[in-house]
Amino acid sequence: MTPATPPAPFPAARMRRLRRTRALREMVREHGLSAGDLIWPVFIREGEGVEEPIPSLPGVARLSLDRLMAAAENALDLGIPAICLFPYTDPDLRTESCEEAWNPENLTNRAIRMLKARLPELMVMTDIALDPYNANGHDGFVVDGEIVNDDTVAALVKMGLAQAEAGADILGPSDMMDGRIGALRMALEAEGYSDVAILSYAAKFASGFYGPFRDAVGASGRLVGDKATYQINPANAAEALACVARDLAEGADMVMVKPGMPYLDICRAVKDRFQRPTFAYQVSGEYAMLMAAAQNGWLDSEKVMFESLLAFRRAGCDGVLSYFAPRVAKALRG
């Protein structure tokens, strides 16, 4: 960031002058937040008329496709430009071979086709990782206790191509396997999907903030071991930047830092160094933490909701994936 010009000495400079009224504060604000800055993560499941609350994510539910349609229409009406789909897969379809991940008729691909047919102007983003389909709960294939890289990448490419064929606008590889962005980009080009964007989870850390998400997609009880062999050590900033550089070089159009609030330094470093579209995911644990404190009367939920999202914008993010998205957009409409 460019160093600020030092202010005149007191009393010529009184910093409070421009804080005196709401109009003055608004006039000199440095960063803003709009519905257009948000991507709404949505959990989907089979069934009809289902809106299944997720206890560890207060105010968030798994939606059947009919309820998803109504929610997507509302999001678009509120000015939210994109939603990101995360499936809760039938336990009987979770296998070690994960073949449901690239089934053209799986839950996610049916949801994509439905949304693009009825709301073509709404952008649909997907998740590319094997954990919703994996009997072991991992993002990749598990062989003799090891999460293998190259075979997983081949499977992820099949998964991404199936989503592109269904009509997805943005693919979100969240698996953190080496080489998956290059393999996916080459496959998309070869199959005629050159306009499909990749928003890479380029700096995804082995974080403790993902617990409620794993509950939401049904992976918590299945996960054997942890994901530290393929997600980034929370202590490593230089490694995170190297991963971002690699994914951009391999063909990612946009990059993401995940989690968000504990990694604002990474968000700022990514934006400053690469000057490319940069996003953060305000993950399930961040959301649940704020909501739980608000429900106990310890925090003002609306104030911390806006403050947390403005922090991402101040740190250089062009947009944020947040479970708060519809609530924020509604409040902004005011």
DRENDO-1510 file (C-alpha; in Angstrom, 1 decimal, always signed):
<recs>
REC; n; res; u; v; w
REC; 1; MET; +0.0; +0.0; +0.0 .
REC; 2; THR; +1.2; +3.6; -0.7 .
REC; 3; PRO; +2.4; +5.3; +2.4 .
REC; 4; ALA; -0.1; +8.0; +3.6 .
REC; 5; THR; +0.9; +11.6; +3.6 .
REC; 6; PRO; +1.5; +12.6; +7.3 .
REC; 7; PRO; -1.3; +15.0; +8.6 .
REC; 8; ALA; -0.6; +18.5; +9.7 .
REC; 9; PRO; +0.1; +18.8; +13.5 .
REC; 10; PHE; -2.7; +19.3; +16.0 .
REC; 11; PRO; -4.7; +21.4; +16.1 .
REC; 12; ALA; -4.5; +22.2; +12.4 .
REC; 13; ALA; -5.4; +18.6; +11.8 .
REC; 14; ARG; -8.3; +17.3; +13.9 .
REC; 15; MET; -9.1; +13.8; +12.6 .
REC; 16; ARG; -12.5; +13.9; +14.3 .
REC; 17; ARG; -13.7; +16.7; +12.1 .
REC; 18; LEU; -14.6; +14.2; +9.3 .
REC; 19; ARG; -16.3; +11.8; +11.8 .
REC; 20; ARG; -18.7; +14.4; +13.1 .
REC; 21; THR; -21.8; +13.5; +11.1 .
REC; 22; ARG; -23.0; +10.5; +9.3 .
REC; 23; ALA; -22.9; +12.4; +6.0 .
REC; 24; LEU; -19.3; +13.3; +6.5 .
REC; 25; ARG; -18.3; +9.8; +7.5 .
REC; 26; GLU; -20.0; +8.3; +4.4 .
REC; 27; MET; -18.4; +10.9; +2.1 .
REC; 28; VAL; -14.9; +10.0; +3.1 .
REC; 29; ARG; -15.2; +6.3; +3.5 .
REC; 30; GLU; -12.4; +4.4; +1.8 .
REC; 31; HIS; -14.2; +1.1; +1.2 .
REC; 32; GLY; -17.7; -0.1; +0.5 .
REC; 33; LEU; -19.8; -3.2; +0.3 .
REC; 34; SER; -22.5; -4.1; -2.2 .
REC; 35; ALA; -24.6; -7.1; -3.0 .
REC; 36; GLY; -22.5; -7.4; -6.1 .
REC; 37; ASP; -19.4; -8.3; -4.0 .
REC; 38; LEU; -21.0; -11.4; -2.6 .
REC; 39; ILE; -21.2; -15.1; -3.6 .
REC; 40; TRP; -23.8; -17.1; -1.6 .
REC; 41; PRO; -22.8; -20.7; -0.6 .
REC; 42; VAL; -25.9; -22.9; -0.6 .
REC; 43; PHE; -26.2; -26.5; +0.6 .
REC; 44; ILE; -28.5; -28.8; -1.4 .
REC; 45; ARG; -30.0; -32.2; -0.9 .
REC; 46; GLU; -32.5; -34.6; -2.4 .
REC; 47; GLY; -36.2; -34.4; -1.7 .
REC; 48; GLU; -39.1; -32.0; -2.3 .
REC; 49; GLY; -40.2; -29.2; +0.0 .
REC; 50; VAL; -37.2; -29.8; +2.2 .
REC; 51; GLU; -35.5; -27.0; +4.2 .
REC; 52; GLU; -33.4; -28.9; +6.7 .
REC; 53; PRO; -31.7; -26.7; +9.4 .
REC; 54; ILE; -28.0; -27.3; +10.1 .
REC; 55; PRO; -27.6; -27.0; +13.9 .
REC; 56; SER; -23.9; -25.9; +13.7 .
REC; 57; LEU; -24.8; -23.2; +11.1 .
REC; 58; PRO; -27.6; -21.1; +12.7 .
REC; 59; GLY; -30.0; -19.8; +10.0 .
REC; 60; VAL; -28.5; -22.0; +7.3 .
REC; 61; ALA; -30.4; -25.0; +5.9 .
REC; 62; ARG; -30.0; -27.8; +3.3 .
REC; 63; LEU; -32.5; -27.1; +0.5 .
REC; 64; SER; -34.2; -29.5; -1.9 .
REC; 65; LEU; -34.1; -28.3; -5.5 .
REC; 66; ASP; -37.5; -26.7; -5.4 .
REC; 67; ARG; -36.6; -24.7; -2.3 .
REC; 68; LEU; -33.2; -23.9; -4.0 .
REC; 69; MET; -35.1; -22.4; -6.9 .
REC; 70; ALA; -37.1; -20.0; -4.7 .
REC; 71; ALA; -33.9; -19.1; -2.8 .
REC; 72; ALA; -32.0; -18.4; -6.0 .
REC; 73; GLU; -34.8; -16.2; -7.3 .
REC; 74; ASN; -34.7; -14.2; -4.1 .
REC; 75; ALA; -30.9; -13.9; -4.2 .
REC; 76; LEU; -31.0; -12.6; -7.8 .
REC; 77; ASP; -33.7; -10.1; -6.9 .
REC; 78; LEU; -31.5; -8.8; -4.0 .
REC; 79; GLY; -28.6; -8.2; -6.5 .
REC; 80; ILE; -26.4; -11.2; -5.5 .
REC; 81; PRO; -24.7; -12.2; -8.7 .
REC; 82; ALA; -23.7; -15.8; -8.0 .
REC; 83; ILE; -24.4; -18.8; -5.8 .
REC; 84; CYS; -22.1; -21.7; -5.0 .
REC; 85; LEU; -23.6; -25.2; -4.7 .
REC; 86; PHE; -22.5; -27.7; -2.1 .
REC; 87; PRO; -24.3; -31.1; -2.1 .
REC; 88; TYR; -25.3; -33.3; +0.7 .
REC; 89; THR; -24.9; -36.7; -1.0 .
REC; 90; ASP; -27.0; -39.7; -0.1 .
REC; 91; PRO; -24.7; -41.9; +2.2 .
REC; 92; ASP; -25.3; -44.9; -0.1 .
REC; 93; LEU; -23.6; -43.0; -3.0 .
REC; 94; ARG; -20.5; -42.2; -1.0 .
REC; 95; THR; -17.8; -44.7; -2.1 .
REC; 96; GLU; -14.1; -45.1; -2.2 .
REC; 97; SER; -14.2; -44.8; -6.0 .
REC; 98; CYS; -16.2; -41.5; -5.8 .
REC; 99; GLU; -17.9; -42.1; -9.2 .
REC; 100; GLU; -21.0; -40.1; -8.2 .
REC; 101; ALA; -18.8; -37.0; -8.4 .
REC; 102; TRP; -18.8; -37.0; -12.2 .
REC; 103; ASN; -22.2; -38.5; -12.7 .
REC; 104; PRO; -24.0; -36.2; -15.2 .
REC; 105; GLU; -27.2; -36.8; -13.2 .
REC; 106; ASN; -25.9; -36.2; -9.7 .
REC; 107; LEU; -27.5; -33.7; -7.5 .
REC; 108; THR; -25.2; -30.8; -8.3 .
REC; 109; ASN; -25.4; -31.2; -12.0 .
REC; 110; ARG; -29.2; -31.4; -12.0 .
REC; 111; ALA; -29.3; -28.2; -9.9 .
REC; 112; ILE; -27.0; -26.4; -12.3 .
REC; 113; ARG; -29.2; -27.3; -15.3 .
REC; 114; MET; -32.3; -26.2; -13.5 .
REC; 115; LEU; -30.9; -22.9; -12.4 .
REC; 116; LYS; -29.4; -22.0; -15.8 .
REC; 117; ALA; -32.7; -22.9; -17.6 .
REC; 118; ARG; -34.8; -20.7; -15.3 .
REC; 119; LEU; -32.4; -18.0; -14.2 .
REC; 120; PRO; -29.8; -17.7; -16.9 .
REC; 121; GLU; -28.5; -14.4; -15.6 .
REC; 122; LEU; -27.6; -15.8; -12.2 .
REC; 123; MET; -24.0; -17.2; -12.2 .
REC; 124; VAL; -23.7; -20.7; -10.8 .
REC; 125; MET; -20.4; -21.7; -9.2 .
REC; 126; THR; -19.6; -25.2; -8.2 .
REC; 127; ASP; -17.2; -27.0; -5.8 .
REC; 128; ILE; -14.7; -29.5; -7.2 .
REC; 129; ALA; -13.4; -31.9; -4.6 .
REC; 130; LEU; -14.3; -35.5; -3.8 .
REC; 131; ASP; -15.2; -35.2; -0.1 .
REC; 132; PRO; -19.0; -35.0; -0.6 .
REC; 133; TYR; -18.8; -38.3; -2.5 .
REC; 134; ASN; -15.9; -40.1; -0.7 .
REC; 135; ALA; -16.5; -42.8; +1.8 .
REC; 136; ASN; -13.3; -41.6; +3.6 .
REC; 137; GLY; -14.4; -37.9; +3.8 .
REC; 138; HIS; -11.2; -36.7; +2.0 .
REC; 139; ASP; -10.9; -34.4; -1.0 .
REC; 140; GLY; -8.9; -37.1; -2.9 .
REC; 141; PHE; -8.7; -40.8; -3.3 .
REC; 142; VAL; -7.3; -42.6; -0.3 .
REC; 143; VAL; -4.9; -45.5; -1.1 .
REC; 144; ASP; -3.2; -47.4; +1.9 .
REC; 145; GLY; -3.9; -44.4; +4.1 .
REC; 146; GLU; -2.4; -41.8; +1.7 .
REC; 147; ILE; -4.3; -39.2; -0.3 .
REC; 148; VAL; -2.9; -39.7; -3.8 .
REC; 149; ASN; -2.5; -36.8; -6.0 .
REC; 150; ASP; -2.4; -37.7; -9.7 .
REC; 151; ASP; -5.3; -40.1; -9.8 .
REC; 152; THR; -7.3; -37.6; -7.9 .
REC; 153; VAL; -6.5; -34.9; -10.4 .
REC; 154; ALA; -7.8; -37.1; -13.2 .
REC; 155; ALA; -11.1; -37.7; -11.3 .
REC; 156; LEU; -11.4; -34.0; -10.6 .
REC; 157; VAL; -11.1; -33.2; -14.3 .
REC; 158; LYS; -14.0; -35.6; -15.0 .
REC; 159; MET; -16.0; -33.9; -12.3 .
REC; 160; GLY; -15.3; -30.4; -13.6 .
REC; 161; LEU; -16.2; -31.4; -17.2 .
REC; 162; ALA; -19.5; -32.8; -16.1 .
REC; 163; GLN; -20.3; -29.5; -14.3 .
REC; 164; ALA; -19.2; -27.5; -17.3 .
REC; 165; GLU; -21.5; -29.6; -19.5 .
REC; 166; ALA; -24.3; -29.0; -17.1 .
REC; 167; GLY; -23.9; -25.2; -17.6 .
REC; 168; ALA; -21.8; -24.0; -14.6 .
REC; 169; ASP; -20.3; -20.5; -15.1 .
REC; 170; ILE; -17.5; -20.8; -12.5 .
REC; 171; LEU; -15.7; -23.9; -11.3 .
REC; 172; GLY; -14.2; -23.8; -7.8 .
REC; 173; PRO; -11.5; -26.5; -7.3 .
REC; 174; SER; -11.1; -26.7; -3.6 .
REC; 175; ASP; -9.1; -29.9; -3.3 .
REC; 176; MET; -5.6; -28.5; -3.1 .
REC; 177; MET; -4.1; -31.3; -5.2 .
REC; 178; ASP; -0.9; -30.3; -7.2 .
REC; 179; GLY; -1.5; -29.6; -10.9 .
REC; 180; ARG; -5.2; -29.7; -10.9 .
REC; 181; ILE; -5.7; -26.2; -12.3 .
REC; 182; GLY; -3.5; -26.9; -15.4 .
REC; 183; ALA; -5.2; -30.2; -16.0 .
REC; 184; LEU; -8.7; -28.8; -15.7 .
REC; 185; ARG; -7.9; -25.8; -17.9 .
REC; 186; MET; -6.5; -27.9; -20.7 .
REC; 187; ALA; -9.5; -30.3; -20.5 .
REC; 188; LEU; -12.0; -27.4; -20.7 .
REC; 189; GLU; -10.2; -26.0; -23.7 .
REC; 190; ALA; -10.1; -29.3; -25.4 .
REC; 191; GLU; -13.8; -30.0; -24.8 .
REC; 192; GLY; -15.0; -26.6; -26.0 .
REC; 193; TYR; -15.6; -25.0; -22.6 .
REC; 194; SER; -13.1; -22.2; -23.0 .
REC; 195; ASP; -15.5; -19.6; -21.5 .
REC; 196; VAL; -15.9; -21.4; -18.2 .
REC; 197; ALA; -14.1; -19.5; -15.5 .
REC; 198; ILE; -12.0; -21.1; -12.7 .
REC; 199; LEU; -12.0; -19.6; -9.3 .
REC; 200; SER; -9.3; -21.6; -7.6 .
REC; 201; TYR; -9.1; -22.2; -3.9 .
REC; 202; ALA; -5.4; -21.4; -4.3 .
REC; 203; ALA; -4.6; -20.7; -0.7 .
REC; 204; LYS; -6.6; -23.1; +1.3 .
REC; 205; PHE; -5.3; -23.7; +4.8 .
REC; 206; ALA; -5.5; -26.8; +7.0 .
REC; 207; SER; -7.8; -24.9; +9.3 .
REC; 208; GLY; -9.9; -25.7; +12.4 .
REC; 209; PHE; -12.7; -23.4; +11.1 .
REC; 210; TYR; -14.3; -25.9; +8.7 .
REC; 211; GLY; -16.2; -28.1; +11.2 .
REC; 212; PRO; -19.8; -26.8; +10.6 .
REC; 213; PHE; -19.3; -27.1; +6.8 .
REC; 214; ARG; -18.3; -30.8; +7.1 .
REC; 215; ASP; -21.5; -31.2; +9.2 .
REC; 216; ALA; -23.5; -29.6; +6.4 .
REC; 217; VAL; -22.2; -31.9; +3.6 .
REC; 218; GLY; -22.2; -35.0; +5.8 .
REC; 219; ALA; -18.4; -35.5; +5.8 .
REC; 220; SER; -17.6; -35.0; +9.5 .
REC; 221; GLY; -18.2; -38.5; +10.7 .
REC; 222; ARG; -16.4; -40.1; +7.7 .
REC; 223; LEU; -13.2; -38.2; +7.8 .
REC; 224; VAL; -10.3; -40.5; +8.8 .
REC; 225; GLY; -7.2; -38.5; +9.8 .
REC; 226; ASP; -6.8; -34.9; +8.7 .
REC; 227; LYS; -6.1; -32.9; +5.6 .
REC; 228; ALA; -2.7; -31.5; +6.5 .
REC; 229; THR; -0.9; -33.4; +3.8 .
REC; 230; TYR; -2.6; -31.4; +1.1 .
REC; 231; GLN; -3.9; -28.2; +2.7 .
REC; 232; ILE; -1.5; -25.4; +3.6 .
REC; 233; ASN; +0.1; -25.2; +7.1 .
REC; 234; PRO; -1.5; -22.1; +8.8 .
REC; 235; ALA; +2.0; -21.0; +9.7 .
REC; 236; ASN; +3.1; -20.6; +6.1 .
REC; 237; ALA; +2.5; -17.3; +4.2 .
REC; 238; ALA; +5.2; -17.7; +1.5 .
REC; 239; GLU; +3.9; -21.1; +0.6 .
REC; 240; ALA; +0.4; -19.7; +0.2 .
REC; 241; LEU; +1.7; -17.1; -2.2 .
REC; 242; ALA; +3.6; -19.7; -4.2 .
REC; 243; CYS; +0.4; -21.8; -4.5 .
REC; 244; VAL; -1.4; -18.7; -5.8 .
REC; 245; ALA; +1.3; -18.0; -8.4 .
REC; 246; ARG; +1.2; -21.6; -9.6 .
REC; 247; ASP; -2.6; -21.6; -10.0 .
REC; 248; LEU; -2.5; -18.4; -11.9 .
REC; 249; ALA; +0.3; -19.7; -14.2 .
REC; 250; GLU; -1.8; -22.8; -14.8 .
REC; 251; GLY; -4.9; -20.9; -16.0 .
REC; 252; ALA; -6.9; -19.9; -12.9 .
REC; 253; ASP; -9.0; -16.7; -13.7 .
REC; 254; MET; -9.6; -15.8; -10.1 .
REC; 255; VAL; -8.1; -17.0; -6.8 .
REC; 256; MET; -9.4; -17.5; -3.3 .
REC; 257; VAL; -8.0; -17.4; +0.2 .
REC; 258; LYS; -9.8; -19.8; +2.7 .
REC; 259; PRO; -10.6; -19.3; +5.6 .
REC; 260; GLY; -11.0; -15.5; +5.6 .
REC; 261; MET; -10.8; -13.5; +8.7 .
REC; 262; PRO; -7.7; -15.3; +10.2 .
REC; 263; TYR; -5.9; -14.9; +6.9 .
REC; 264; LEU; -6.5; -11.2; +6.0 .
REC; 265; ASP; -2.8; -10.7; +5.7 .
REC; 266; ILE; -2.7; -13.4; +3.0 .
REC; 267; CYS; -5.6; -11.6; +1.2 .
REC; 268; ARG; -3.7; -8.4; +1.2 .
REC; 269; ALA; -0.5; -10.0; +0.1 .
REC; 270; VAL; -2.2; -11.8; -2.8 .
REC; 271; LYS; -3.9; -8.7; -4.1 .
REC; 272; ASP; -0.8; -6.5; -3.8 .
REC; 273; ARG; +1.5; -9.0; -5.4 .
REC; 274; PHE; -0.6; -10.4; -8.3 .
REC; 275; GLN; -3.3; -7.7; -9.0 .
REC; 276; ARG; -5.7; -10.4; -10.1 .
REC; 277; PRO; -9.3; -11.0; -8.9 .
REC; 278; THR; -9.0; -12.1; -5.3 .
REC; 279; PHE; -11.8; -13.6; -3.2 .
REC; 280; ALA; -12.0; -14.9; +0.4 .
REC; 281; TYR; -14.4; -17.5; +1.8 .
REC; 282; GLN; -15.9; -16.4; +5.2 .
REC; 283; VAL; -16.1; -20.1; +6.2 .
REC; 284; SER; -18.6; -21.9; +8.3 .
REC; 285; GLY; -16.6; -21.6; +11.5 .
REC; 286; GLU; -16.3; -17.9; +11.1 .
REC; 287; TYR; -20.0; -17.5; +10.5 .
REC; 288; ALA; -21.0; -19.9; +13.3 .
REC; 289; MET; -18.8; -18.1; +15.8 .
REC; 290; LEU; -20.3; -14.7; +15.1 .
REC; 291; MET; -23.9; -16.1; +15.1 .
REC; 292; ALA; -23.4; -18.0; +18.3 .
REC; 293; ALA; -22.0; -14.9; +20.0 .
REC; 294; ALA; -24.9; -12.8; +18.7 .
REC; 295; GLN; -27.5; -15.4; +19.8 .
REC; 296; ASN; -26.0; -15.2; +23.3 .
REC; 297; GLY; -26.4; -11.4; +23.3 .
REC; 298; TRP; -22.6; -10.9; +23.3 .
REC; 299; LEU; -22.4; -9.2; +19.9 .
REC; 300; ASP; -24.6; -7.1; +17.7 .
REC; 301; SER; -25.1; -9.5; +14.8 .
REC; 302; GLU; -25.7; -6.8; +12.1 .
REC; 303; LYS; -22.8; -4.7; +13.1 .
REC; 304; VAL; -20.3; -7.6; +13.2 .
REC; 305; MET; -21.7; -9.0; +10.0 .
REC; 306; PHE; -21.0; -5.8; +8.1 .
REC; 307; GLU; -17.7; -5.2; +9.9 .
REC; 308; SER; -16.4; -8.6; +9.1 .
REC; 309; LEU; -17.3; -8.3; +5.4 .
REC; 310; LEU; -15.8; -4.8; +5.1 .
REC; 311; ALA; -12.6; -6.2; +6.5 .
REC; 312; PHE; -12.3; -8.4; +3.4 .
REC; 313; ARG; -12.8; -5.5; +1.1 .
REC; 314; ARG; -10.3; -3.4; +3.1 .
REC; 315; ALA; -7.8; -6.3; +2.8 .
REC; 316; GLY; -8.0; -6.2; -1.0 .
REC; 317; CYS; -10.7; -8.8; -1.8 .
REC; 318; ASP; -12.9; -8.2; -4.8 .
REC; 319; GLY; -15.6; -10.4; -3.4 .
REC; 320; VAL; -16.5; -12.8; -0.6 .
REC; 321; LEU; -18.3; -16.1; -0.3 .
REC; 322; SER; -20.5; -15.7; +2.8 .
REC; 323; TYR; -23.5; -17.3; +4.4 .
REC; 324; PHE; -24.5; -13.8; +5.4 .
REC; 325; ALA; -25.0; -12.9; +1.7 .
REC; 326; PRO; -28.9; -12.7; +1.5 .
REC; 327; ARG; -29.1; -11.0; +4.9 .
REC; 328; VAL; -26.5; -8.4; +3.9 .
REC; 329; ALA; -28.1; -7.8; +0.5 .
REC; 330; LYS; -31.5; -7.3; +2.1 .
REC; 331; ALA; -30.0; -4.9; +4.7 .
REC; 332; LEU; -28.2; -2.9; +2.0 .
REC; 333; ARG; -31.4; -2.5; +0.1 .
REC; 334; GLY; -32.7; -1.1; +3.3 .
</recs>
